[in-house]
């Protein structure tokens, strides 16, 4: 939990994003690529949270993020903001559109499939779905302790209320100020800090309880 609790101490440090955002807005493809690489993990967590559970065996959150970043890269001149918070809001808007499009396509395809493929062997269909799920699993047997700790933290994060999870990812993974977190979440800086604080307390309690149960 040290890396979570120390995020607040860096709030007054020089913002390493400012020059990169400015360069991206001036048309630098290198700067845009760097920003997108830094934001990819956060966007993937948003895609996974927004994706219908029934759709996750058909659509990969990583694919949706890739499509989002490709669209953003091709149309960056339409980004009218100047800050990283505004950039996140813009990217989340593109991602939301991608999510809605994927859901519409899935439901249309599902209706066609029901009409046209009722005769398909259920066992075979079930087997193919499980194959996709297995391919998405990433749990190498040689994980070091640091990876196990990150995995425990990530699991605990997914059990947080959505806005608390967002607050922690924005604050700790992307190092946004509380003012910027508030802009992304649509609330005040004070409200964003309270969301973050509650989330950190909840994570600390959950991880401590988990460690106690294994001792």
JOZI-V668589 format. One record per backbone hydrogen bond with DSSP energy under -1.0 kcal/mol. CO is the residue of the C=O (numbers start at 1). NH is the residue of the N-H. If there is no record, write none. Layout:
co:CO nh:NH
co:CO nh:NH
This chain:
co:1 nh:5
co:2 nh:6
co:4 nh:7
co:7 nh:10
co:8 nh:11
co:10 nh:13
co:17 nh:21
co:18 nh:22
co:19 nh:23
co:20 nh:24
co:21 nh:25
co:22 nh:26
co:23 nh:28
co:24 nh:27
co:28 nh:32
co:29 nh:33
co:30 nh:34
co:31 nh:35
co:32 nh:36
co:33 nh:37
co:34 nh:38
co:35 nh:39
co:36 nh:40
co:39 nh:43
co:40 nh:44
co:41 nh:45
co:42 nh:46
co:43 nh:47
co:44 nh:48
co:45 nh:49
co:46 nh:50
co:47 nh:51
co:52 nh:55
co:55 nh:58
co:55 nh:59
co:60 nh:64
co:61 nh:65
co:62 nh:66
co:63 nh:67
co:64 nh:68
co:65 nh:69
co:66 nh:70
co:67 nh:71
co:68 nh:72
co:69 nh:73
co:70 nh:74
co:71 nh:75
co:75 nh:78
co:76 nh:79
co:83 nh:87
co:84 nh:88
co:85 nh:89
co:86 nh:90
co:87 nh:91
co:88 nh:92
co:89 nh:93
co:90 nh:94
co:91 nh:95
co:92 nh:96
co:93 nh:97
co:94 nh:98
co:95 nh:99
co:96 nh:100
co:97 nh:101
co:98 nh:102
co:99 nh:103
co:100 nh:104
co:101 nh:105
co:102 nh:106
co:103 nh:107
co:104 nh:108
co:105 nh:109
co:106 nh:110
co:107 nh:111
co:108 nh:112
co:109 nh:113
co:110 nh:114
co:111 nh:115
co:112 nh:116
co:113 nh:117
co:117 nh:120
co:121 nh:125
co:122 nh:126
co:123 nh:127
co:124 nh:128
co:125 nh:129
co:126 nh:130
co:127 nh:131
co:128 nh:132
co:129 nh:133
co:130 nh:134
co:131 nh:135
co:132 nh:136
co:134 nh:137
co:140 nh:143
co:144 nh:148
co:145 nh:149
co:146 nh:150
co:147 nh:151
co:148 nh:152
co:149 nh:153
co:150 nh:154
co:151 nh:155
co:152 nh:156
co:153 nh:157
co:154 nh:158
co:157 nh:160
co:161 nh:165
co:162 nh:166
co:163 nh:167
co:164 nh:168
co:165 nh:169
co:166 nh:170
co:167 nh:171
co:168 nh:172
co:169 nh:173
co:169 nh:174
co:170 nh:176
co:177 nh:181
co:178 nh:182
co:179 nh:183
co:180 nh:184
co:181 nh:185
co:182 nh:186
co:182 nh:187
co:188 nh:192
co:189 nh:193
co:190 nh:194
co:191 nh:195
co:192 nh:196
co:193 nh:197
co:194 nh:198
co:195 nh:199
co:196 nh:200
co:197 nh:201
co:198 nh:202
co:199 nh:203
co:200 nh:204
co:201 nh:205
co:202 nh:206
co:203 nh:207
co:204 nh:208
co:205 nh:209
co:206 nh:210
co:207 nh:211
co:208 nh:212
co:209 nh:213
